[in-house]
Amino acid sequence: MKLKVEPLTKDAFAAFGEVVEAEGARDIPINQGYAVRRNGLAQVDVAHHGGATNVCLFVAQPRPVPIRIEVMERHPDGSQLFYPLQDRPWLVVVCGDPRQPDSYRAFAASGRQGVNYARNVWHHPLLVLDADSRFMVVDRSGPGANLEEICLDQAQPLELAVDAAALNTSGAA
């Protein structure tokens, strides 16, 4: 089964978390006018069961093409925010129920868009298209097991239908 990739928008992604982007944010001049600050881009949710904020760097590699969706994960105790540190398109796959193929959605994100997966949202691990793609990640550290993974039925593989048109994310800011 092929999963169509659609553009990442705030409305399309709202059921799964937040799109993190500067578009629509108010510029607040700071540092004697040499910089601007844009507040409120995402609501990080990590305090559940005594968690703390963890800010880290991921460096990811592309997966073989065609991209097969073989595992999904979720974090029951906190949100997980991914923000690219280069202007390179990347992919986001989420679902309501990993055992229901019709609940899957795939999105093409620009290198100026991040996502903040809401707590308990099933998502695929990071999917990049270029070698050494760097992401700032904000998630939860603390007590408890904050990772659930499920391996999918390989008898009915799910693959991403990725094409150049799907990756034309130039309209996103």
C-alpha positions in Angstrom: 0.0 0.0 0.0 1.3 3.5 -0.9 0.8 6.3 1.5 0.5 9.7 -0.3 2.6 12.6 1.1 0.8 15.9 1.6 2.1 19.3 2.5 2.5 20.0 6.2 0.0 22.6 7.4 -1.2 23.6 10.9 -4.7 22.6 10.1 -3.9 19.2 8.6 -1.5 18.3 11.5 -3.6 19.7 14.4 -5.0 16.3 15.5 -1.4 15.1 16.0 0.3 18.1 17.6 1.7 21.4 16.4 3.5 22.6 13.4 6.4 24.7 14.6 7.1 27.6 12.3 7.7 31.3 12.4 4.9 32.2 10.0 2.2 34.2 11.7 4.3 34.9 14.8 4.8 38.5 16.0 8.4 39.8 15.8 9.5 41.3 19.1 12.7 43.4 18.7 15.4 42.4 21.2 19.2 42.8 21.7 19.2 46.5 21.0 17.3 45.9 17.7 19.9 43.4 16.3 17.6 40.4 16.7 13.9 39.6 16.9 12.2 37.1 19.1 9.1 35.0 18.1 7.3 33.6 21.2 4.8 30.8 21.6 5.8 28.6 18.6 4.9 25.4 20.5 3.7 24.1 23.9 6.2 21.6 25.2 4.5 19.1 27.4 7.1 17.2 29.6 6.1 17.6 33.2 3.9 14.5 33.4 5.1 12.1 36.1 7.9 14.3 37.2 9.6 14.8 33.8 12.0 17.6 32.8 12.8 19.3 29.6 15.6 17.7 27.5 17.1 19.7 24.6 19.3 17.6 22.3 20.7 17.3 18.8 19.8 14.5 16.4 21.9 13.9 13.3 19.9 11.6 10.9 20.5 9.7 7.7 18.1 8.9 4.9 16.4 5.5 4.8 16.5 3.3 1.7 14.0 4.1 -1.1 11.2 3.2 -1.3 10.7 4.3 2.3 8.9 1.5 4.1 6.9 2.2 7.3 8.0 -0.7 9.6 7.7 0.7 13.1 5.7 3.4 14.9 6.3 4.9 18.3 4.7 7.2 20.8 5.6 8.9 24.1 3.0 8.6 26.8 4.6 11.0 29.2 5.5 14.0 27.0 5.5 15.7 23.7 8.4 15.5 21.3 9.5 18.5 19.2 11.7 18.3 16.1 13.0 21.4 14.4 15.4 21.2 11.4 18.7 23.1 11.6 19.1 23.3 7.8 16.7 24.3 5.1 16.1 20.8 3.8 12.7 19.1 3.2 11.9 16.1 5.5 9.0 13.8 6.1 6.5 13.3 8.9 4.3 10.1 9.3 1.6 9.9 12.0 -1.4 7.8 12.6 -4.4 7.3 14.9 -4.0 3.5 15.3 -0.9 1.8 13.9 -2.9 -1.3 13.1 -5.4 0.7 10.9 -3.7 1.6 7.5 -6.5 4.1 6.8 -5.5 6.1 9.9 -2.0 7.0 8.6 -1.0 10.5 7.3 2.2 11.5 5.7 3.4 15.1 5.4 6.3 16.9 3.6 7.8 19.5 5.9 10.1 22.3 4.7 13.4 23.0 6.3 11.7 25.9 8.0 9.0 23.8 9.7 9.2 21.6 12.7 6.6 19.5 14.5 5.7 19.0 18.1 4.1 15.6 18.4 1.5 15.7 21.2 1.8 13.2 24.1 0.6 9.7 23.0 0.6 10.4 19.3 1.8 7.5 17.1 4.6 8.7 14.8 7.4 7.2 12.7 10.9 7.9 13.8 12.7 10.8 12.1 12.6 10.6 8.3 15.1 12.7 6.4 16.0 12.9 2.7 19.6 14.1 3.0 22.6 12.7 4.8 23.7 14.3 8.1 20.4 16.2 8.6 20.5 17.9 11.9 17.5 18.6 14.2 17.1 20.2 17.5 14.8 18.0 19.6 13.0 19.0 22.8 11.5 16.2 24.7 11.1 14.6 28.1 13.7 13.2 30.5 12.9 11.7 33.8 11.4 8.7 35.5 9.4 6.0 33.7 9.3 4.5 30.3 8.4 7.3 27.9 8.6 5.2 24.7 6.3 2.7 23.2 7.1 1.0 19.9 5.1 -1.2 17.6 6.5 -3.2 14.7 4.1 -3.3 11.7 2.9 -6.3 9.7 5.5 -6.8 7.0 3.1 -9.1 5.0 1.2 -5.9 4.1 4.0 -3.2 3.8 3.2 0.4 3.8 5.5 2.6 1.6 5.6 6.4 1.2 4.7 7.7 -2.3 7.3 10.4 -2.4 7.7 12.6 -5.5 9.2 15.9 -6.3 5.7 17.6 -6.2 5.1 16.4 -2.7 8.4 17.9 -1.5 7.7 21.3 -3.0 7.4 23.0 0.3 8.7 26.4 -0.8 5.4 28.1 0.2 6.0 27.3 3.9 7.8 29.7 6.2 
